[in-house]
Amino acid sequence: MSKVYDWFEERLEIQAIADDITSKYVPPHVNIFYCLGGITLTCFLVQVATGFAMTFYYRPTVTEAFASVQYIMTEANFGWLIRSVHRWSASMMVLMMILHVFRVYLTGGFKKPRELTWLTGVVLAVLTASFGVTGYSLPWDQIGYWAVKIVTGVPEAIPVIGSPLVELLRGSASVGQSTLTRFYSLHTFVLPLLTAVFMLMHFPMIRKQGISGPL
């Protein structure tokens, strides 16, 4: 076993990376409120795992979406548990994200030299809200359908470009299969990819600049 470790150590310098991570100084003012960002990340990872599991059963069509969700809840092994964890961790992720934003703002985490950290965090907050909006529609029940109809209809109030924006979001003049396909693609591919990109920007900056001061 030691030979395997030595082989990887020689090429990847695992020990140096581990030492760098474990030797990072933690300011004495840090308390439980500074864990909100980490809890949000944990919720996101749970979302990825449970969401991936449900893709094996979910069918993104207007005729089969609701039935496939019912199958997950009643027939698939542990499907009810996976979907319940997905749903509640989504709510927890949004709540923790909101509290994290407030904590960072109140402790001046947006000030120099952490402006870019704050901006990437705001983008991640918007992406988190977008996960909620797109995921809410996927069961394609009455609540999901009307939620999509209302949300995608909001841009219609914008002069000139309102109607084209609505059609872009829906995929057609009315809510239907094109809308569900768009929201499913956003929820399972586009938003996770963007979130991963901005996380890869956000976390190294936090590590570089350190944690903001106390309240």
N, C-alpha and C positions, 0 to 999 in steps of 0.2 A: 504493500500500500504506500509505503514511504517513497518507493521508486516512482510511482505514478505521480505523487505529489511533487517530488523533485523535478519531474519532467515538465509539469505545468508551471512550477515556480520559476524554472530557468527561462521559460518563454514569456510568461505573463506577469512575473513579479507579484504574485498574489499577496505575499506577506507585506510588501511595501504598501500595497493598496489598503490592506486591512489595518496596518499601523496608522496610515493617514486618516482613515475613517474613525478609528477608536481614539485617536489622540486629539481630535478636534475639541477645542475649549468650549464649554457651555457656560454662558454668563450666569451669575448667581441670582439674577432677578427672574429667570425663566420659571414659570409655573404651569399649571394645568392648561391655562388658556392659550399657551404657546403650542399646545398639542393639537389644536383644532385643524391646522393644515394637514398634519399627518393622518388624522382621523378621516379627513376628506379624501386623501389619497387611498387609504385603506378601503373606504366605501367604494371608490372608483374601481379598485382591483376586484372587489367582490362583484361589482356590476359586470365587469368584463367576463369573469368566470361563469357567473350564472346566466348572463346573456348569451354567451357562447353555447352553453348547454341547451338553451331553449331553441337555438337556431336549428337544431336537429329535428325539431318537431313543428316549429312555426311555419306557416305557409302565407306569404305576403300577397294574398289575393283577396279581393272584396268578398268573394263567395266562400272562401275557406279560412280566412284569418280568425274569425270568432270561434269557429268549430275547432280549429287547431289549438287555440288557447284553452278551450274547454277540455280537449284531449289531454293537454299538459296537466291540467288541474285534477282530472279524474282518472286517467288511464296510465299515463307515463309513470314509470317508477320514480318516486320521489319528486315528480313534477310539481306537485302542489307546494312542496317545501322550497324547491328551487325558485319558482315564480314568486312565492311569498318573500323569500330572502331578497330577491331582485327588487321587488316593489318597495319593501321597507328600507332597504339600504339606499335606494334612490332618494327617498324622502329624507333619510338621514344625511345623505351626501349634500343635498341642497341646504338643509338646516346648518350643517357644519360649515359649509362654504360661506353662508351669510354671516355666521358668527365669526369666522376667520377674517373676513373682509373688515368687519367692524373692529376686531382686535388690532389688525394691522394699521387701520386708519387712526385709531385712538392712540396707538403707540408711535405714530409718526413714521411708519414703515414706507411711506410714499415719498419721503424727503430725500434729498441728496445724501449719499450716492445711490440710493435704491429706487430711482425713478423707473428704470427698465424692469426691475423686479415687480414693482407695483403694476405697471402696464401689462406685463405678461399675466399677472394674477387676475387683472380685470378681464382680460380675454378669456382666461380659464373659467372665470365666473359666468361669463356670457355663454360659453360652450356648455357649462353645467346646466344652465337654464334651458338651453336648446335641447339637451338630452331629455329633459323633462317634457318639453312640448312635443317632441317627435315620438317619444316612447308612449306618451299618453294615448296616441291615436292608434297604435299598432293592434290592440285587440279588436278594433273596428266594431265596437258595440255602439249603442246610442250615445253614450258619453264621449267616446273617442271620436265618433263621426262629427258630432256637433262642435266639439272642441276644435277640430281641424277646420271646420267651416268658418268658425268665428275668427280663429287666429289668422288664417290665410286671407280673410276678408278685410282685416284691419288696414292694409296698405291701400285699399280702394279709396280711402279718404284723401290720399295724396293727389294733388292736381297733376294732370297730364300723364304721369308715369304710373299712377295708381293701378289702373286696369291691367296694363302689361305685367306689373309686378305680381298681381294676384294670379294671373294666368301662368306666370313662371313658377310660382310656388305650387299651384295645383296641377300643372301639367296640361290643363285644359280650362275651359270656361267654368266648369263645375267640378265639385269634389267627386272623385271616383278612383278607378284603378291607378291612373297616372299619379294621383296624389299620394296614395298609399305606397306605391313603388318609390316615389321620391323620399317620403318620410322614412321608409325602411332603409333605404340606401344611406341617407343622412345619419340615421341612428346607429347603424351597424358598421359603417365603413368611414364615411367622411368625418363625422364628429370624433370618433375614437382616434383617427389618424391625426387630426388637428390637435387634439388634446395631448397626444403623445409628443408631438413636435414642440408644443409650448411648455410642456413639463420638462423636456430636455433643455429648454432655455431657462426655465424658472428656477429649478433646483440648483444647478451649478452657480447661479448668481447669488442665491441665498447662502450657499456654502462659502462663496468668495467674499461676500460683504458682511456676513454674520447676521445675527438676529438683532432686530431693532430694540431700542431701549425700553425701560419699564413704563407703566402707566403714570 
